[in-house]
């Protein structure tokens, strides 16, 4: 027969023990430590591992995400920390959700812009202006392939411009949440 009674440490059913902290959840002191880790810029997977290693509490990635949300903590992007801390940057502006979806590459002069509306069959699209002034449309499909269109048919950007385009595209897409 299964009983719903909670026994204390000595096994006496008449003296019920205090209910333990929810299984799989850190206590208040541990939650303060998690808040400190988030403030230091630690990522969710690192926090998950540290909770397991330091506290002996096994949590899934999603449980850690919910814990951070429940504690009203805001995760800090490592890229944002690097950009804020760099005084010797090359003049590139960091992307924020409020900023226009555009990336200017300082040295190469390659500009990448995202379209506000994505055409059917594409994950993202936009325009790129290479350092020599040539403007092309670009499309990123579901397979991760990039296609360039428009402008001069024979135009081929320099290798440096292609690298700058890829960096600008990566940064712009990350700013959009990809």
Protein Blocks (a to p, Z undefined) as FASTA:
>chain_A
ZZfbdcdfkopaklccdddddehiacfklmmmmmmmmmnopafklmmmmmmmmnopacdf
klmmmmmmmnopacddfklmmmmmpmkbghiacddfkbccddddfklopacdddfbdceh
iabdcddddfkopacdddddfkopacdeehjfklccdfklmmmmmmmmmmmmmmnoZZ
